[in-house]
């Protein structure tokens, strides 16, 4: 699984509507409305690297109101949830 973090600048008067449209796209797992230089952050998860081109420039960038995107591809994932699961292996509830 390839995870990509997409920073998105949008038309500020339509952030909720744009976020909902992006969240409905295949390959997008979550969309966050955030403060700072960007309006939204989308988490994109795909099986193959080539699919990123279909999702990000092919779908996200074409949503009306999306002005620009900046993409970061994750090398590794570190998560508290992963650590809890690893320590729970073999334990009965």
Beta strands, then each sheet from edge to edge (+ up, - down):
strand 1: 2-10
strand 2: 28-33
strand 3: 40-46
strand 4: 66-73
sheet 1: 2+ 3- 1+ 4-
end
